[in-house]
Amino acid sequence: NDDVRQEVFVMQLLRLLERAFPAPLWLRPYAILSTGPRSGLIEFSPNTQSLHALKKLPRFGSLEEHFLDHYGDASSPRG
């Protein structure tokens, strides 16, 4: 029951904040075209896996564990 128009607003806000406050963290806003309150088109992000696909992995425990396994914590060189 998500309102796609809210997603459009959030992406516009991210673009505005990115220009106003450059930071070391890079977020990639994606294109969204709202075609109605509960419908729209959302840009596909290449080289990504869906949460559904991650949950099918035999070793998947939680999203937090996945990020720690792949990227380390904040004190690691990858964090």
N, C-alpha and C positions, 0 to 999 in steps of 0.2 A: 504493500500500500504506500510505497514511497512516492512522493510528489517529485517528478523529474525536474520541475521548475526550481525546487530547492537545490538540486544538484547543480543546475546551471548557475544559480546565485553563488554557491560555494566556490565553483571554479572561477567565477569572475572576481570574487573576493581574494582567492589565492593569487591570481595574476596581479591584482592591485597591491597586495602586501609584498609580493616578490619584487615589484618595482620600487616600492617605498622603503623596504628594509631588506637589502641584500644580506643573505646569511650563508654560512658554510653548508647548510642543509639545502639540497636542491629538490624541489617537488616539481613533478612534471604535470601541469594541468592538462587535461584532455578535453577534447571537443564534445559538447553535448548539444543536441538539438531537441528541444521539447516540442512535441507535436500535440500535447494535451496534458491535462492534470496528472494522468497516470500512464502516460506513454511517451516514448521518445527514442532517439538514437544516441548511443554512447560510443565514442571512439574506442576501437580495439587498441590495447597496449601490447606491442610486440615483445617477444622474449620474456613473457610472464607465465605464471601458472595460476590457475584459479585455486581458491581455497578448497573447492570440491576435489580437485586433482591432488592437492597436498594431503587431504584427509584419507585418500585411498592408499598412500604410501604405507608400507608395512611398519616403518619406524616412527610414524607421525604420532606425537603425543598431544601437543598443543601448539598454537601459533607462536607463543613465547618461546617454547623449547626449540622450535624450528629456527627462529631468528637467532637465538643464542648459539645453536649448532653451526649455522652457516655464517654468521657475522660476528660472533663473540659479544661480550658485554661491552659496556662503555669504556672500560679501561684497557681493552685489547687493541692491538694495532688495527684490527678491522672494524672496531667499534666506533 
